[in-house]
Amino acid sequence: MNKLTPVEYLAQLHAGRANSHESVESVLDSLDFMSFPGSVAATTPEHLQNASDAAQRVHGELSPPQAAAGKNGNSSPAATCGDPSEAVAARGPGEKNDSYLAELFDRVNSLLGDQSGEEAAFVPRAPATLEEAGLTEDDLERLILKFLLTKGASSGRRICQQVKLGFGIVEPLLKQWKYEQLLELRNSAEIGDYVYAITDLGRERAKRYSEECTYFGAAPVQLRDYLIAMERQSIAKQSVREEELKKAFADLLIAPTMLDKLGPAINSGRGMFLFGEPGNGKTSIAERVTACFGSTIWIPRALGIDGDIMRLFDPGVHELVEDQREDGLFDLSGVDQRWVRIVRPTVIAGGELTMSELEVTQNMLTHICESPLQLKSNCGTLVIDDFGRQTMPVDQLLNRWIVPLEKRYDFLNMPSGKKIQVPFDQLIIFSTNLEPKDLVDGAFLRRIPYKIEVPDPTREHFVKLFEIMAPKFGMTFESSAVDYLIQTHYERVNRPFRACQPRDLLLQVRNYCVYKQIPKKMSPAAFDFAVENYFSVM
């Protein structure tokens, strides 16, 4: 019988194959306990012992002889758990076996983590060998020697945490480098580990490596693995329903007709123009679009491309999802720690956007490459705010993106001279106060299929905004004062409503009340003061 991994066996349980005529003993024999993630030698006996104990606890505690043996230390782990099938052989067929399988199922699930839902669509699995990781011994030598050059000395497991690879991959190399006199042992560490220090020979080699590139973080992921991950997590494969859209925009006062326009545009996964007068919430709408998908993705910390190291994970734009399963001496999640789980990204670039931010840039001192904005926003949303007000000409930006928008892929030039093809897989939103037809030509407009105007709020919405914002400034809503404001300072002078004005005016009212040492309250006098300041040059 072919051995099954725990994941494969769990899949069979879900499919109902565990209810077949096979005995529990034969099913357990088919389960490959050695394929649990983590350090097999250190963890497998404990897992098997727990499985054996679980079987005995299905209908009660350990029997007295077994409990006594465990207490007095007269039975070794090997004797206790050498054959997991013995743990249930005495329980008999039928519902007892089913109970044991249910408990074993829970135990395996706790070790592997939850494999259900969207996360199961793509999870980077920890490599077992250098070949699976797409790395060479030279790659790790460069990273680890540079790390020890800075650190001085470190345990083997701390080195593994630094490069984000398993102990089984790194430990043989550490021993090899000790033999080559690049490293030396300082003292022992926990569970058969040692503290390694760099030698003079290793220090000279590390300095030479640092002149080429100072990076010594997580081992890089190969480009081909990144391309596979992006294809499986593509935003084009996501869809948004009306209820999900309403939930994402629950904190905004937005008309149902606007949501009906946004929904199909988001589901297109391509791009849209948001245009309208300043202050009506275009940026706020763009920021909430990615939340509609309500999912997370995995991205590499860094990419290795023919000797160049390119950082992809950026804490400034990526929201990391903490995973408690990584805590502890052993990582039992089975996840490749060179990857990070993030909320689908929303990258916003405003008037400060320059052409260099759309290309791979290399720090001339560290020789570390930084990925462009469109690569950081893959599988998410890229917002170009205040489009048309960038320092570079609009035509230059359009010419840079006209092919990626059509083909859904982009070409990047590496410092080595190599040109690579990468996905251009994001919902791109151009937010502008100007008319799109005045900014770009028809060829570009054709590649942005949705043009959505964000209109001025109605009087009803304008009043509602005051009602929503008043408690946030410590005030109670006064309808008579708001009516005075609208009649005197809007309708009488034909001033249009803007969605940002209730917040801005209430802020001035609050500051006025604090200065006058009067209760924070909407009043005609306070609104007169606020309007005079706010609209003095508008």
C-alpha positions as semicolon CSV with decimal commas, in nm:
position;residue;x (nm);y (nm);z (nm)
1;M;0,000;0,000;0,000
2;N;0,136;0,343;-0,096
3;K;0,206;0,578;0,190
4;L;-0,019;0,883;0,218
5;T;0,082;1,219;0,356
6;P;-0,140;1,358;0,633
7;V;-0,286;1,612;0,390
8;E;-0,375;1,338;0,141
9;Y;-0,530;1,129;0,415
10;L;-0,734;1,425;0,538
11;A;-0,861;1,476;0,185
12;Q;-0,974;1,114;0,180
13;L;-1,151;1,162;0,512
14;H;-1,335;1,465;0,371
15;A;-1,433;1,261;0,066
16;G;-1,582;0,993;0,288
17;R;-1,326;0,728;0,209
18;A;-1,257;0,677;0,576
19;N;-1,595;0,503;0,596
20;S;-1,484;0,230;0,359
21;H;-1,437;-0,134;0,458
22;E;-1,069;-0,085;0,538
23;S;-0,977;-0,152;0,898
24;V;-0,834;0,121;1,117
25;E;-0,508;-0,071;1,131
26;S;-0,473;-0,073;0,752
27;V;-0,568;0,295;0,729
28;L;-0,308;0,388;0,990
29;D;-0,054;0,178;0,808
30;S;-0,122;0,383;0,494
31;L;-0,063;0,711;0,678
32;D;0,290;0,844;0,639
33;F;0,361;0,999;0,980
34;M;0,712;1,089;0,870
35;S;0,576;1,353;0,632
36;F;0,463;1,589;0,906
37;P;0,623;1,933;0,857
38;G;0,898;2,051;1,086
39;S;1,194;1,863;1,228
40;V;1,099;1,498;1,184
41;A;1,353;1,355;1,417
42;A;1,255;1,586;1,698
43;T;0,880;1,591;1,654
44;T;0,758;1,263;1,507
45;P;0,787;1,050;1,827
46;E;0,590;1,310;2,021
47;H;0,321;1,322;1,752
48;L;0,292;0,945;1,753
49;Q;0,282;0,931;2,133
50;N;0,004;1,191;2,134
51;A;-0,188;0,992;1,873
52;S;-0,150;0,677;2,083
53;D;-0,260;0,855;2,400
54;A;-0,555;1,007;2,216
55;A;-0,671;0,663;2,114
56;Q;-0,664;0,544;2,474
57;R;-0,858;0,852;2,588
58;V;-1,151;0,811;2,350
59;H;-1,355;0,634;2,618
60;G;-1,145;0,705;2,926
61;E;-0,798;0,765;3,066
62;L;-0,496;0,542;3,020
63;S;-0,536;0,202;3,174
64;P;-0,366;0,162;3,513
65;P;-0,075;-0,051;3,385
66;Q;-0,005;0,198;3,108
67;A;-0,035;0,496;3,340
68;A;0,197;0,334;3,589
69;A;0,447;0,249;3,320
70;G;0,446;0,605;3,195
71;K;0,483;0,744;3,548
72;N;0,771;0,517;3,646
73;G;0,947;0,565;3,314
74;N;0,959;0,189;3,246
75;S;0,846;0,220;2,886
76;S;1,039;0,404;2,619
77;P;0,870;0,623;2,358
78;A;0,977;0,380;2,092
79;A;0,807;0,096;2,270
80;T;0,495;0,297;2,332
81;C;0,445;0,445;1,988
82;G;0,648;0,235;1,752
83;D;0,330;0,114;1,579
84;P;0,036;0,353;1,597
85;S;-0,203;0,080;1,491
86;E;-0,143;-0,099;1,823
87;A;-0,300;0,198;1,999
88;V;-0,639;0,114;1,852
89;A;-0,613;-0,256;1,787
90;A;-0,781;-0,331;2,119
91;R;-1,066;-0,090;2,067
92;G;-1,250;-0,308;1,820
93;P;-1,440;-0,217;1,504
94;G;-1,737;0,013;1,457
95;E;-1,802;0,334;1,640
96;K;-1,490;0,309;1,856
97;N;-1,272;0,319;1,548
98;D;-1,477;0,609;1,413
99;S;-1,426;0,795;1,741
100;Y;-1,054;0,736;1,725
101;L;-1,035;0,852;1,364
102;A;-1,228;1,166;1,454
103;E;-0,982;1,245;1,732
104;L;-0,685;1,163;1,512
105;F;-0,833;1,389;1,245
106;D;-0,848;1,677;1,495
107;R;-0,490;1,610;1,602
108;V;-0,358;1,612;1,245
109;N;-0,556;1,927;1,170
110;S;-0,403;2,101;1,470
111;L;-0,055;2,017;1,342
112;L;-0,116;2,115;0,982
113;G;-0,333;2,419;1,048
114;D;-0,665;2,499;0,891
115;Q;-0,657;2,399;0,525
116;S;-1,009;2,514;0,445
117;G;-1,132;2,830;0,277
118;E;-0,949;3,072;0,056
119;E;-0,613;3,013;0,220
120;A;-0,610;2,658;0,082
121;A;-0,610;2,796;-0,273
122;F;-0,239;2,870;-0,252
123;V;-0,002;2,808;0,037
124;P;0,375;2,801;-0,028
125;R;0,503;2,473;0,111
126;A;0,835;2,453;0,293
127;P;1,109;2,302;0,073
128;A;1,283;1,988;0,192
129;T;1,601;2,038;-0,014
130;L;1,803;2,317;-0,168
131;E;1,684;2,207;-0,510
132;E;1,319;2,245;-0,408
133;A;1,400;2,593;-0,278
134;G;1,564;2,684;-0,608
135;L;1,890;2,768;-0,429
136;T;2,252;2,658;-0,438
137;E;2,506;2,609;-0,161
138;D;2,680;2,924;-0,281
139;D;2,358;3,124;-0,236
140;L;2,328;3,021;0,129
141;E;2,699;3,064;0,193
142;R;2,676;3,427;0,086
143;L;2,372;3,499;0,304
144;I;2,489;3,320;0,618
145;L;2,849;3,443;0,615
146;K;2,729;3,803;0,573
147;F;2,484;3,750;0,860
148;L;2,755;3,612;1,089
149;L;2,991;3,892;0,984
150;T;2,738;4,133;1,134
151;K;2,615;3,914;1,420
152;G;2,945;3,756;1,522
153;A;2,805;3,425;1,647
154;S;2,466;3,257;1,637
155;S;2,300;2,922;1,695
156;G;2,210;2,703;1,401
157;R;1,837;2,754;1,454
158;R;1,876;3,130;1,480
159;I;2,058;3,121;1,146
160;C;1,767;2,920;1,003
161;Q;1,524;3,185;1,127
162;Q;1,732;3,453;0,958
163;V;1,735;3,290;0,614
164;K;1,385;3,139;0,664
165;L;1,483;2,783;0,574
166;G;1,448;2,453;0,759
167;F;1,711;2,321;0,998
168;G;1,745;2,006;0,789
169;I;1,863;2,215;0,493
170;V;2,098;2,450;0,676
171;E;2,263;2,226;0,938
172;P;2,463;2,005;0,694
173;L;2,601;2,318;0,528
174;L;2,705;2,466;0,863
175;K;2,900;2,149;0,941
176;Q;3,056;2,155;0,595
177;W;3,169;2,516;0,639
178;K;3,314;2,428;0,978
179;Y;3,519;2,159;0,805
180;E;3,628;2,420;0,548
181;Q;3,731;2,649;0,840
182;L;3,485;2,922;0,748
183;L;3,304;2,869;1,080
184;E;3,396;2,743;1,424
185;L;3,195;2,606;1,716
186;R;3,168;2,824;2,024
187;N;2,946;2,608;2,246
188;S;2,641;2,386;2,238
189;A;2,281;2,506;2,211
190;E;1,940;2,347;2,268
191;I;1,838;2,010;2,120
192;G;2,160;1,905;1,951
193;D;2,236;2,250;1,812
194;Y;2,556;2,455;1,833
195;V;2,660;2,817;1,837
196;Y;2,859;2,900;1,525
197;A;3,108;3,185;1,491
198;I;3,278;3,314;1,179
199;T;3,654;3,258;1,141
200;D;3,909;3,497;0,992
201;L;3,889;3,307;0,663
202;G;3,511;3,328;0,668
203;R;3,525;3,698;0,758
204;E;3,740;3,778;0,456
205;R;3,504;3,591;0,228
206;A;3,199;3,761;0,383
207;K;3,352;4,106;0,325
208;R;3,405;4,019;-0,039
209;Y;3,043;3,907;-0,067
210;S;2,924;4,230;0,101
211;E;3,100;4,438;-0,161
212;E;2,881;4,268;-0,422
213;C;2,555;4,296;-0,221
214;T;2,493;4,362;0,147
215;Y;2,163;4,169;0,164
216;F;2,152;3,886;0,422
217;G;1,780;3,851;0,492
218;A;1,543;3,571;0,396
219;A;1,668;3,347;0,117
220;P;1,522;3,472;-0,212
221;V;1,240;3,296;-0,395
222;Q;1,289;3,214;-0,760
223;L;1,099;3,415;-1,021
224;R;0,925;3,105;-1,162
225;D;0,773;3,027;-0,819
226;Y;0,652;3,386;-0,789
227;L;0,486;3,371;-1,131
228;I;0,301;3,052;-1,034
229;A;0,182;3,211;-0,709
230;M;0,055;3,525;-0,881
231;E;-0,133;3,322;-1,140
232;R;-0,309;3,118;-0,871
233;Q;-0,394;3,426;-0,662
234;S;-0,483;3,655;-0,952
235;I;-0,733;3,930;-0,878
236;A;-0,897;3,848;-1,211
237;K;-1,016;3,523;-1,050
238;Q;-1,193;3,714;-0,772
239;S;-1,550;3,837;-0,793
240;V;-1,746;4,079;-0,578
241;R;-2,115;4,053;-0,497
242;E;-2,347;4,332;-0,396
243;E;-2,353;4,241;-0,026
244;E;-1,972;4,226;-0,010
245;L;-1,950;4,568;-0,174
246;K;-2,196;4,717;0,075
247;K;-1,995;4,573;0,363
248;A;-1,668;4,718;0,232
249;F;-1,824;5,063;0,198
250;A;-2,028;5,046;0,520
251;D;-1,834;5,335;0,677
252;L;-1,903;5,565;0,380
253;L;-2,228;5,738;0,294
254;I;-2,257;5,636;-0,068
255;A;-2,556;5,619;-0,303
256;P;-2,677;5,274;-0,416
257;T;-2,647;5,386;-0,779
258;M;-2,276;5,451;-0,723
259;L;-2,230;5,100;-0,581
260;D;-2,405;4,956;-0,886
261;K;-2,148;5,130;-1,106
262;L;-1,851;5,026;-0,895
263;G;-1,942;4,656;-0,869
264;P;-1,904;4,561;-1,238
265;A;-1,592;4,778;-1,267
266;I;-1,428;4,596;-0,976
267;N;-1,526;4,256;-1,116
268;S;-1,358;4,342;-1,445
269;G;-1,022;4,330;-1,266
270;R;-0,878;4,577;-1,517
271;G;-0,913;4,946;-1,444
272;M;-1,136;5,248;-1,398
273;F;-1,135;5,626;-1,394
274;L;-1,286;5,796;-1,089
275;F;-1,342;6,159;-1,173
276;G;-1,532;6,446;-1,019
277;E;-1,493;6,760;-0,812
278;P;-1,233;6,761;-0,532
279;G;-1,359;6,662;-0,189
280;N;-1,632;6,420;-0,298
281;G;-1,456;6,103;-0,181
282;K;-1,277;5,963;-0,485
283;T;-0,970;5,866;-0,285
284;S;-1,183;5,722;-0,004
285;I;-1,368;5,506;-0,256
286;A;-1,044;5,388;-0,417
287;E;-0,893;5,295;-0,080
288;R;-1,186;5,064;0,002
289;V;-1,206;4,878;-0,327
290;T;-0,958;4,605;-0,230
291;A;-1,150;4,537;0,092
292;C;-1,435;4,405;-0,122
293;F;-1,238;4,089;-0,194
294;G;-1,185;4,020;0,175
295;S;-0,898;3,779;0,120
296;T;-0,525;3,747;0,177
297;I;-0,239;3,649;-0,050
298;W;0,114;3,516;-0,016
299;I;0,413;3,705;-0,156
300;P;0,789;3,640;-0,127
301;R;0,998;3,857;0,098
302;A;1,255;3,883;-0,179
303;L;1,310;3,753;-0,532
304;G;1,633;3,611;-0,671
305;I;1,682;3,687;-1,041
306;D;2,012;3,571;-1,193
307;G;2,221;3,692;-0,901
308;D;2,021;4,009;-0,830
309;I;1,822;4,033;-0,506
310;M;1,496;4,229;-0,538
311;R;1,294;4,308;-0,227
312;L;0,921;4,265;-0,280
313;F;0,765;4,277;0,067
314;D;0,737;4,639;0,177
315;P;0,601;4,705;0,529
316;G;0,516;5,056;0,413
317;V;0,250;4,937;0,168
318;H;0,182;4,575;0,267
319;E;-0,028;4,481;0,571
320;L;0,119;4,169;0,728
321;V;-0,116;3,901;0,863
322;E;0,036;3,760;1,180
323;D;0,034;3,382;1,205
324;Q;0,056;3,236;1,554
325;R;0,156;2,895;1,417
326;E;0,506;3,025;1,352
327;D;0,573;3,067;1,725
328;G;0,773;2,811;1,916
329;L;1,086;2,606;1,866
330;F;0,947;2,405;1,576
331;D;0,738;2,537;1,291
332;L;0,462;2,281;1,231
333;S;0,270;2,485;0,975
334;G;0,459;2,345;0,677
335;V;0,463;2,694;0,522
336;D;0,769;2,825;0,341
337;Q;0,882;3,104;0,574
338;R;1,044;3,291;0,286
339;W;0,689;3,400;0,199
340;V;0,463;3,633;0,396
341;R;0,086;3,640;0,413
342;I;-0,058;3,986;0,354
343;V;-0,393;4,152;0,302
344;R;-0,453;4,208;-0,070
345;P;-0,250;4,524;-0,124
346;T;-0,372;4,874;-0,195
347;V;-0,084;5,088;-0,320
348;I;-0,152;5,462;-0,356
349;A;0,070;5,697;-0,554
350;G;-0,016;6,066;-0,578
351;G;0,134;6,372;-0,736
352;E;0,478;6,268;-0,613
353;L;0,487;5,969;-0,851
354;T;0,798;5,961;-1,069
355;M;0,907;5,738;-1,354
356;S;1,178;5,575;-1,143
357;E;0,913;5,430;-0,910
358;L;0,776;5,228;-1,203
359;E;1,112;5,061;-1,273
360;V;1,346;4,833;-1,080
361;T;1,587;5,054;-0,885
362;Q;1,914;4,948;-0,727
363;N;2,076;5,114;-0,427
364;M;2,428;5,196;-0,540
365;L;2,570;5,140;-0,190
366;T;2,396;4,817;-0,090
367;H;2,332;4,684;-0,445
368;I;1,988;4,568;-0,329
369;C;1,709;4,611;-0,585
370;E;1,370;4,759;-0,497
371;S;1,063;4,639;-0,683
372;P;0,841;4,893;-0,865
373;L;0,497;4,997;-0,742
374;Q;0,305;4,788;-0,994
375;L;0,486;4,473;-0,878
376;K;0,409;4,550;-0,512
377;S;0,041;4,596;-0,600
378;N;0,000;4,267;-0,790
379;C;-0,319;4,080;-0,692
380;G;-0,449;4,401;-0,536
381;T;-0,524;4,762;-0,630
382;L;-0,298;5,037;-0,760
383;V;-0,441;5,387;-0,714
384;I;-0,297;5,679;-0,911
385;D;-0,434;5,970;-0,710
386;D;-0,455;6,323;-0,854
387;F;-0,389;6,181;-1,199
388;G;-0,268;6,456;-1,430
389;R;-0,083;6,644;-1,155
390;Q;0,232;6,429;-1,150
391;T;0,567;6,595;-1,207
392;M;0,623;6,383;-1,517
393;P;0,416;6,441;-1,832
394;V;0,092;6,245;-1,858
395;D;0,195;6,113;-2,200
396;Q;0,508;5,959;-2,050
397;L;0,307;5,770;-1,789
398;L;0,052;5,655;-2,045
399;N;0,317;5,532;-2,287
400;R;0,477;5,334;-2,003
401;W;0,153;5,151;-1,921
402;I;-0,041;5,129;-2,244
403;V;0,096;4,783;-2,330
404;P;0,072;4,636;-1,975
405;L;-0,291;4,749;-1,951
406;E;-0,369;4,565;-2,274
407;K;-0,155;4,252;-2,231
408;R;-0,174;4,212;-1,850
409;Y;0,201;4,166;-1,824
410;D;0,497;4,401;-1,797
411;F;0,868;4,394;-1,880
412;L;1,124;4,508;-1,624
413;N;1,492;4,581;-1,681
414;M;1,726;4,442;-1,417
415;P;2,057;4,615;-1,329
416;S;2,242;4,321;-1,483
417;G;2,084;4,407;-1,818
418;K;1,843;4,115;-1,814
419;K;1,481;4,189;-1,908
420;I;1,214;3,988;-1,726
421;Q;0,843;3,945;-1,787
422;V;0,620;3,981;-1,480
423;P;0,242;3,991;-1,426
424;F;0,060;4,323;-1,442
425;D;-0,223;4,185;-1,233
426;Q;-0,401;4,455;-1,037
427;L;-0,710;4,669;-1,050
428;I;-0,571;5,007;-1,147
429;I;-0,771;5,316;-1,051
430;F;-0,702;5,662;-1,188
431;S;-0,850;5,925;-0,957
432;T;-0,864;6,275;-1,100
433;N;-1,038;6,609;-1,061
434;L;-1,010;6,665;-1,435
435;E;-1,215;6,533;-1,724
436;P;-1,055;6,208;-1,851
437;K;-1,107;6,310;-2,214
438;D;-0,902;6,624;-2,148
439;L;-0,615;6,419;-2,008
440;V;-0,569;6,123;-2,241
441;D;-0,642;6,017;-2,595
442;G;-0,900;5,767;-2,712
443;A;-0,651;5,480;-2,741
444;F;-0,577;5,495;-2,370
445;L;-0,940;5,550;-2,270
446;R;-1,030;5,232;-2,457
447;R;-0,796;5,036;-2,228
448;I;-0,966;5,177;-1,917
449;P;-1,316;5,036;-1,973
450;Y;-1,496;5,205;-1,681
451;K;-1,525;5,583;-1,631
452;I;-1,722;5,663;-1,317
453;E;-1,813;6,012;-1,206
454;V;-1,832;6,079;-0,833
455;P;-2,105;6,347;-0,815
456;D;-2,174;6,616;-0,557
457;P;-2,388;6,496;-0,265
458;T;-2,757;6,576;-0,262
459;R;-2,903;6,800;0,010
460;E;-3,032;6,489;0,189
461;H;-2,687;6,329;0,188
462;F;-2,524;6,656;0,289
463;V;-2,745;6,684;0,599
464;K;-2,689;6,316;0,677
465;L;-2,313;6,373;0,675
466;F;-2,352;6,637;0,947
467;E;-2,560;6,391;1,148
468;I;-2,292;6,123;1,114
469;M;-1,994;6,349;1,185
470;A;-2,135;6,549;1,479
471;P;-2,081;6,278;1,748
472;K;-1,721;6,234;1,631
473;F;-1,654;6,596;1,728
474;G;-1,838;6,569;2,058
475;M;-2,149;6,753;1,940
476;T;-2,517;6,679;1,909
477;F;-2,682;6,722;1,573
478;E;-2,882;7,046;1,547
479;S;-3,106;7,038;1,239
480;S;-3,201;7,406;1,271
481;A;-2,837;7,515;1,265
482;V;-2,764;7,298;0,960
483;D;-3,072;7,436;0,782
484;Y;-2,944;7,788;0,852
485;L;-2,604;7,694;0,710
486;I;-2,750;7,551;0,389
487;Q;-2,997;7,833;0,327
488;T;-2,757;8,117;0,409
489;H;-2,421;7,997;0,285
490;Y;-2,511;7,750;0,008
491;E;-2,848;7,808;-0,158
492;R;-2,835;8,187;-0,137
493;V;-2,492;8,206;-0,306
494;N;-2,534;7,899;-0,534
495;R;-2,246;7,719;-0,363
496;P;-2,226;7,346;-0,451
497;F;-2,217;7,077;-0,183
498;R;-1,899;6,876;-0,134
499;A;-1,879;6,556;0,069
500;C;-1,576;6,673;0,268
501;Q;-1,732;7,001;0,386
502;P;-1,941;6,875;0,682
503;R;-1,628;6,730;0,842
504;D;-1,417;7,038;0,769
505;L;-1,679;7,287;0,891
506;L;-1,750;7,092;1,211
507;L;-1,378;7,088;1,287
508;Q;-1,374;7,468;1,268
509;V;-1,689;7,491;1,481
510;R;-1,528;7,275;1,749
511;N;-1,210;7,485;1,748
512;Y;-1,421;7,802;1,772
513;C;-1,612;7,667;2,074
514;V;-1,291;7,561;2,250
515;Y;-1,140;7,906;2,197
516;K;-1,453;8,083;2,326
517;Q;-1,483;7,838;2,617
518;I;-1,843;7,764;2,530
519;P;-2,018;7,424;2,495
520;K;-1,939;7,241;2,173
521;K;-2,259;7,302;1,985
522;M;-2,375;7,376;1,632
523;S;-2,506;7,731;1,610
524;P;-2,559;7,994;1,339
525;A;-2,281;8,208;1,489
526;A;-2,035;7,920;1,491
527;F;-2,121;7,829;1,133
528;D;-2,082;8,193;1,023
529;F;-1,731;8,192;1,170
530;A;-1,643;7,858;1,009
531;V;-1,773;7,956;0,664
532;E;-1,587;8,287;0,668
533;N;-1,258;8,107;0,732
534;Y;-1,317;7,803;0,513
535;F;-1,445;7,976;0,199
536;S;-1,241;8,297;0,221
537;V;-1,039;8,215;-0,093
538;M;-1,267;7,954;-0,251
